Amino acid sequence: MTIPGKIIVSLIIMWAIFFPVRAMQALQVANSTIISSFSGWYVYLVAGLIIVCFALALIPQTGTLRIGAPGEKPEFSRFSWFSMLFGAGIGIGMLTYSTGEPLAHFVSNPDIIRGTVESASPEAVRPAFMWTFLHWGFGAWCTYALVGLAIGYVAHRRGLPLTIRSSLAPLFGKVLSGLPGHVVDVVAVVATILGVAVTMGLGVQQFVAGLHRVGMGDWLMVADATGAQTASAAAIVLALLVLVGASTLSALSGVGKGIKWLSNINMALSIGLLALFAAFGSGLYGLKLLGVGIWDYFVSLPANSLTLFSSDGSDAGEALVQWQLDWSVFYWAWWIAFAPFVGMFIARISRGRTIREYVLGVALVPALMCFLWMGLAGGTAINLELSGAAQGEILSTGISAQLFATIGVLLSPDVALVVSGLVVVLLMTYLITSVDSAILIVNTINGAGEDEGGRRYHILFWGFALAFVVGSMLILGGIEAIRITMIIGALPFSVVVLLMCISIIKAVVFDLIRKKHGVPTTAEACQEWAEARSEG
């Protein structure tokens, strides 16, 4: 199982290193073809996942089914569970986009493109948060929840290995023990590596920008072709050595030690930083935006989730299509590429919870945490720009440094330096948590469900592979190269996600039928039942 995934990832690395120009040209052509041809597929698939997740949670009969044996208790407390969900799921991307995305939509969103709202005006704030919440809400977390539920429900109740192929057992049975199952797992491994590479790429750029902000040296940043400041090659290499090295060591310690404790630290630091924005930033303004944004999000969710912009030949029509490709479709592909890793990880830490508790916990709590972050941090950044206090300083900064720019405008230089240092530490712990979780999950997929011990050299390989993928792609073409590669890698796994959706529905329905007829629905209960019948 390990060989095909390693070969594919190694070929991607060598292609990017030895043929950088051709690689970038090929990536751009493939990106434009895939995005234009499959944008509707991504949009409607994610909408379907949201519907299925909440249906399984809210239907009384299905919601009470347990991911594991009846009466089994969860391994982790709810605080540790939520911390690990958030840290591994999207914590690092949220730090980058907490100010970056509201500011981007404040300048350009569909209402601005249509000409009904003026760019960077007070009227542009409300739609900016509506679209931001769409991208960081149920679309992301229901994708993760569905994949994790499909894996965990079948594996924990049927006694199967905790791996991607097990989720499809209700559809294909023993066929998955052979070549078809190998193909499914290899596709998941490649999608995971590319999805995590995007998060790492964003995190490394912001980590380097933070080090530069706290005075670690001008060599960390260089001017690109457009004159914007970006991380230097030396800074990228140094950051990857530090971050991936620490992540690999944490992965070697397992879920119950390094990852659990790092996730708890992440959550504590995040709460502290949020409290700072609430107390010293535009706290009341941010909370108002949070409330209005959540209302607008829920009201517009059905329409926005199913809307696919099409060109009418006008400049505005073309701009709307491009906007959706650059934002919504990119996010849906990112969440799908991230789903095998996050889904496997959530399945690993969620044994013993009911479907209702699982779905509501995975879909609601992290989404609300993202909304809170973006309301307070993004609202503060926008308010500083609207009031004139920032004088365009935040908007003119690259997305990786906008959080630091907001802190710099908001606080005195000395205090800003300390807080920026705190953000750098938080970035580092989020990166380590995401990467070590990804390494552990890839190793679990390759190990047919074996998640700890005995496979340490594979953990080391995937740690170095992730570093080389991110480093080569960042130096090749910045985050755009990683972004394009990830969107391409997400397409095959999106088919697997659809099959998972059908599979979990079948598994749950058949368990309800078994319960109705008094037939056991878990592997342990079936064995006991069979022994009792044989003795009788």
URTA-V619473 format. One record per backbone hydrogen bond with DSSP energy under -1.0 kcal/mol. NH is the residue of the N-H (numbers start at 1). CO is the residue of the C=O. If there is no record, write none. Layout:
NH/CO
NH/CO
This chain:
6/2
7/3
8/4
9/5
10/6
11/7
12/8
13/9
14/10
15/11
16/12
17/13
18/14
19/15
23/19
24/20
25/21
26/22
27/23
28/24
29/25
30/26
31/27
32/28
33/29
34/30
35/31
36/32
37/33
38/34
42/38
43/39
44/40
45/41
46/42
47/43
48/44
49/45
50/46
51/47
52/48
53/49
54/50
55/51
56/52
57/53
58/54
59/55
63/59
64/60
65/62
67/353
68/66
72/69
81/77
82/78
83/79
84/80
85/81
86/82
87/83
88/84
89/85
90/86
91/86
94/90
95/91
96/92
97/93
98/94
101/97
103/99
104/100
105/101
106/102
107/103
108/104
113/109
114/110
116/111
117/111
120/106
121/118
124/121
125/122
128/124
129/125
130/126
131/127
132/128
133/129
134/130
135/131
136/132
141/137
142/138
144/140
145/141
146/142
147/143
148/144
149/145
150/146
151/147
152/148
153/149
155/151
156/152
157/153
158/154
159/155
163/161
167/164
168/165
169/166
171/168
172/168
173/169
175/172
176/173
177/174
178/175
182/178
183/179
184/180
185/181
186/182
187/183
188/184
189/185
190/186
191/187
192/188
193/189
194/190
195/191
196/192
197/193
198/194
199/195
200/196
201/197
202/198
203/199
204/200
205/201
206/202
207/203
208/204
209/205
210/206
211/207
212/208
213/209
214/210
215/212
216/211
220/217
221/218
222/230
224/228
227/224
230/222
232/220
236/232
237/233
238/234
239/235
240/236
241/237
242/238
243/239
244/240
245/241
246/242
247/243
248/244
249/245
250/246
251/247
252/248
254/251
259/254
260/255
261/257
262/258
263/259
264/260
265/261
266/262
267/263
268/264
269/265
270/266
271/267
272/268
273/269
274/270
275/271
276/272
277/273
278/274
279/275
280/276
281/277
283/281
286/282
287/283
288/284
289/285
290/286
291/287
292/288
293/289
294/290
295/291
296/292
297/293
298/294
299/295
300/296
301/297
304/300
305/301
306/302
318/314
319/315
320/316
321/317
322/318
323/319
324/320
325/321
326/322
327/323
329/324
331/327
332/328
333/329
334/330
335/331
336/332
337/333
338/334
339/335
342/338
343/339
344/340
345/341
346/342
347/343
348/344
349/345
352/67
353/350
355/65
356/63
358/354
359/355
360/356
361/357
362/358
363/359
364/360
368/364
369/365
370/366
371/367
372/368
373/369
374/370
375/371
376/372
377/373
380/376
381/377
382/378
383/379
384/380
385/381
386/382
387/383
390/384
393/390
396/392
397/394
401/398
405/401
406/402
407/403
408/404
409/405
410/406
411/407
416/412
417/413
418/414
419/415
420/416
421/417
422/418
423/419
424/420
425/421
426/422
427/423
428/424
429/425
430/426
431/427
432/428
433/429
434/430
435/431
436/432
437/433
438/434
439/435
440/436
441/437
442/438
443/439
444/440
445/441
446/442
447/443
448/445
449/444
450/447
459/455
460/456
461/457
462/458
463/459
464/460
465/461
466/462
467/463
468/464
469/465
470/466
471/467
472/468
473/469
474/470
475/471
476/472
477/473
478/474
483/479
484/480
485/481
486/482
487/483
488/484
489/485
490/486
494/490
496/492
497/493
498/494
499/495
500/496
501/497
502/498
503/499
504/500
505/501
506/502
507/503
508/504
509/505
510/506
511/507
512/508
513/509
514/510
515/511
516/512
517/513
518/515
519/514
523/157
526/522
527/523
528/524
529/525
530/526
531/527
532/528
533/529
534/530
535/531
536/532
